[in-house]
Amino acid sequence: MLKIAILVWLVLATTFAGAAIMFVLAMPSLAGQGMQLIPIAAAIGAVVAIPAAFVVAKRILAVTTRQV
């Protein structure tokens, strides 16, 4: 399951980090501090993607494994 979770995390981390960066850039009050907040937002997005990747990996394994 770990291999599947890592592959899923690669996709989700990029997506969540991009969404967090877009949130920082879209908020006028935060955009002025973008140089400090963009790396933090990207890191938070990547960390939040870890549990989400495990949930998705478990669901993928549940669907693809055969029950005899």
Buried (B, 14 or more C-beta within 10 A) or exposed (E): EEEBBEBBBEEBBBEBBEEBBEEBBEEEEBEEEBEEBBEEBBEBBBEBBEEBBBEBBEEBEEEEEEEE
